[in-house]
Amino acid sequence: MVRANLKGVFCTYKHRGTPRERRYWYHRKTKRPLRGEPGSPEFMIDFAEAEKLIVDYHAGRLNSLIRKYTGSDEFAALAASTQADYRRMLTTVEVEFGDMPMAALEDPRVRRDFLDWREKVSRASGAREADNRLSIVSAMLTWAVERGHLLSNHVKGFRRLYHSNRAEIIWLPEHVDAFMKVAPVELQRALIIALHTGQRQGDILRMPWSAYDGKAVTVRPAKNNRAGRRAAAVRVPCTRALRAMLSKLKRVSPLILATKTGKAFQKRYFARQWEIATKAAGLDAVVIDGSDPTGLHFHDLRGTAVTMLSEAGCTPQEIATITGHSLKRIHEILERYLARTRALAEGAIAKFENSPRTKFANRLQTRVAAKPAKKGKANGK
């Protein structure tokens, strides 16, 4: 008998533990009984028929569209972390709408059904998660339209519930000092690399020692570009401070950043440790130049690096070669973040005060205006 390791089946017993013990196999989703033992001809025939029932049932429903989308080349081109997140959210979509006929997706009224579902998700999991789930649905429906499975995407262009404005949030020197005083040395290294390279958290955590040649680090971003292709590698020359840190660091792991035990940082573990450190440093509710209290995130270091390079006199083109941003994105970041940089403001005023063209303005001071003479007094009358 051929051994079979099949998923989606379960076994029940009768007279278990006795000489009369019998095993009965069932297909998990359909609950259909399966004759014989796994691997036997009759078992495999019954299993195939049960699987066909599921395929036939899902055909023409949203379930089948989700299968096609997650099995497409476009989905495969996404980063592994993005695929995992999409699958997680599409699982919740399948629970709610899996049995929806494809014909219903062509009805404009289906937009209301998805928006009502988003409101329910928002109350349970927050507005951001709700928007993200509906965004994935919209992306899938747009793919279906392009591939000819649907005629239109009635979810496209929905108004988002969640609005986040971190446009002016950067790490100031006092924030960095406070963090370095309380954070574990592993997190201190992460902050130094982020400030000196401007790279994403995921790329920093995955940065291998082979990427460092003693003069520069070569980063191959895991995030794909907008065309779905792998982003080009970025070679970042190391500053003296970064070289000094890397030269003293023991290579206990293939990766530059590792835990105390020499293991790679997992995304959730790193995020949790970073949150603990920022709270200990008092950076979970900071006020920057009169702004509302807000917490500083690791991702804000990327924008901080861009502003530091700009303050140092780098052009947008030079900054882009370091961080890997597009020029358009660099300009957007500078417009958003530079409003909070004190150095540029102080430098601008210094230039204003020292420029010959503004000398007349720098001499201005208030003075008491002379009172006009009364009529008749000038002639002694």
MOMOZI-V210651 format. One record per helix or strand of 2 or more residues. SS is the DSSP state (hx for helix, st for strand). FROM is the first residue (numbers start at 1). LEN is the number of residues. If there is no record, write none. Layout:
BEGIN
ss from len
SS FROM LEN
SS FROM LEN
END
This chain:
BEGIN
ss from len
st 9 6
st 22 6
st 33 2
hx 41 18
hx 62 9
hx 73 4
hx 80 18
hx 102 4
hx 110 16
hx 127 20
hx 173 10
hx 185 13
hx 201 5
hx 209 3
st 216 4
st 234 4
hx 240 9
hx 267 14
hx 300 12
hx 316 8
hx 327 14
hx 342 13
hx 356 7
END
